[in-house]
Amino acid sequence: MSGSGVARLFRTLGVAALAGLAAGVIAGGAGGRIVMKLVALVAGPAMVGVTTANGNRVGDLTLDGTLEIVLFSGVFTGLLGGACYLALRPWLVRLGRWRGVAFGIVLLAIFGHFVVEPQNFDFRRFGLAPLNVAFFAALFIVFGVLLAAFYERLDRLVPTAGPYRGGRRGLVVLVWLASIPMILFLVLGFGATIATIVGVNREGSLGLSLSIFGTLIFAGIAYRLRATPAAAYALLAVPVLGGAFVTLGGIVAVLR
């Protein structure tokens, strides 16, 4: 790959990282806090002070808890979502203005079972289970819409080549800095995927999340190579259909 090709790659990864981080902080962080507050309101005052399955108390709104949610959602979820958007973008661009909604639905299908867990009794204990499931499902859609919008906007704003002047220079520097954690995240995803294939991945939900998104990245690469469309669709189908099956089963179990 030429020097200009490497620069374009770093730029693309940085744009995806920034878009993902922004969407993660807004949808996963702030949105997650809002959803938890709505669940508490629907549950009623009788549930205030009750400890949830994750060890939090209903009604408590602490700075530490908020920062933990925002940082985790902004960093992990943001990088994960940004990488997934890059992988799925060749398919999503055909949908025009609906690409963000479609992306959110795909994320819900693939990763929804990490949030809507049948063994998490909080969905049934606090408020109304169908409403709680709808709240958390909506976060995936909001995240997808925001990430797609941020990515496409940044992709137009960030120059593909110098010289960089004024605010564009600062934006380019920010994009290049954001590409570093994205590269590390991609390495983790590829490693987790390979570890899963050879049967040595034992990292639970974190390792599974990384291996899933690593598979999506492989699908995106195969699609861009043009020579292996069947392999690309096969790699895409495994996490999407498999995740959708597990997620749907989890939702049915929670609502039962």
N, C-alpha and C positions, 0 to 999 in steps of 0.2 A: 504493500500500500504506500502511495506517495505521501510526502509531507502534507500536502493540501488535503488528501484523503483522511489522514490521521486528525488534522485540525477539524474537519467537518464531523468526524466521529465524536471527538471530544465535545464539540459544540452541541451536537444532537443529544448526547448523554446528559450534558449540563442543563439543557432546556427541559428535558424530561424530568430531571431531578428537581429543578426549581418549581416546575408546574406541579409535580407530585407533592412536594413539601408544602406548598401553599394550599393545595386542595386538602391535604391531610390535616393541617392545622385548623382549617375552617370547618370541614365536614366531620372529620374524625375527632378532632379535639373539642372545638366549641360546639359543633353539632352533637357530639356524643354527650356533652354535659347538658345540653338543652333536652335531649331525649330522656336522660336519666331524671331530670327535673320533671318532665311531663309524666313519666311513669309514676313518680312519687306523688304528683298531684292527683292522678287518676286513682292511685291506691288509697288515698285519703289520709287524714291525720292519724288514724289508728296505727298506721304502719311507720310513722316517724320514729326513728331510733332503733328500728329493727335491723339486725345485721344481715347483709346480703351474702350470697355464695362466695363472692370474692373478698369478704371481710370488711366491706364498707358499711357505714350506717346510713340508712335512708334519712334524707334531710340535711346531712352534713355537706357543707360546701367549703372545703378547705383549700388553701392556696397550694399546699403540697400535692393534694389529690388532683387538682386541676392541672398543675404543671406536669404531673406524671402522665396524665391522659393526653395533654396537648403535645408533649415531647415525643411520647411513644407513637401517637398517631401521626404526628408531623414527620418524624424521621423514618420509622420502620414502614408504616403504611404508605407514606408518601413515596419513598424509594421503590417499594414493591409495586405500587400503582403506576408510577412513572415508567418502570421497566416493562410492566405488562402492557401499557399503552403503546410503547414503542413496538412491542412484538405484534400486537393486534392491529396497529394502525393501517397496514396494507389492506386489511379486510374492512376496517371501519370507515375509511375515507369514502367508500362508495355510498355511505348512508347520509352524507351531507350533514345538515344541521342536527340530525338525529344520532350522530355518532356518539355523543356523550351519554345519552340515555341508553343506547345499546351497550356501550362499554360498562356502564353501571350494572346493567342486567347480567352481563357476562361475569362481572366480578362477584355479584351476588350468587350466581350459580356455582362458581368455582370455590369461593371462599366463605360463603354464607354459613356453612356448617361449623366454622370456627366460632361464630357468634351465636347462632341459634342452636344451642346444644340441648338435646333432650334431657340430659342429666342435670342441667341447670334449672332448679325448681323455681328460681326467681320469676321466670316468665309466667308461671301459673299462680305464684303466690302474691305478686304485686299487681293490682289492677286487673285488666282484662288481657288474657294471653293473645288473642288475635290482634288487639291494638298494639301490644308490646312488640310482637313480631313485625307488624307493619311499620312501626317507628324505626326499628333497627334495619329493616330491609330498605327503607327510604334513604337511610344514610349512604348505602352503597350507590344508589342512583344519584344523589346529590354530589357525592364524591366523584363519580364518573363524569357528570356534566361539568363540574368545576375544572377537573383535571384536563379534560379535552379542550375546554375553552381557554384555559391558561396556556396549554401547550401550543395551540394554534396561534394564539396572540403573540407569545414569546418567539415562536418560530418566524413570525413576520418581522418582529422588532429587532432581533439579534442579527447583526450583519454576518454574512458568511465569509467575508474577507475584509482586511484593513484597507486604508488606514481608519482607525477608530477615533472619533472626536466627541468631546463633551460627555453627555450622559450615556451615549452608546458605549464609550470606553469602559465606564464603570459597570455597565450591564454585561459586557463581554467578560470582564474579570470575574464577576459573580458567577456567570455561567461556567467558566473554566474551573473555578473553585468547587462548584456544585458537582462537576463531573467526577471528582475524585472519590467521594463516598459512593457514587453510583457505580463506578468501576469496581470498587471493593465489594459492593452488594452483588454485582453480576458474577464476580468470581465465587462468592459464597453460593449463589444460586446454581451455577454450573457444577460446583463441587458437590452440593447436596443432591443434585439430579443424578450425577454419576454414582455417588454413594448409594442412592436408592436403587439404581439399576443393579449394582453389584451386591446389594443386600447388606450394606454396613451402616446405613443411616439409622441411628437410634436416638435422634434428637426430639422426638415427639412432634407436637404441632408446629414448632418453629422450623424444624428440619423439613417437615412435610410442606409447609408454606413455601420455603425456599426451593424445594425440589419441583413443586408445581410451577412456580414462576420460571424456573430454569427451563422446564419443558416448553413453556410458552415462548421463551426466547429462542430456543432451538427451532421451534415451529416458524417463528418470524424469519430467522436466518434462512431456513430451508425454502420459505416462500420467496424471499428476495433473490435466491440463487436461480430461480426460474426453472432449473433443470429437474427439480424434485417436487413437483406440486403434490403428488400423492403422499409423499412423506410429510410434507408440510401440513396437509389436512389431517393426516393420521395423528401427528404430534399434537395438533390443535384439539382434535376430538377427545383424546384421552383425558386431559384435565377438565375440559368443559363438560363433557357428558358424564364422566365419573363424578365430578364435583356436584353437578346438578342433581344426580341421583341421590347422593348422600345428603345434600342440602334439603331437597324436597322431603326425604325421609325424616330428617330432623324436624322440619316444620310440621309435618303431619303428626309426629310423636308429641311435640309440644302442645299442639292444638287438640289432641285426642282427649 
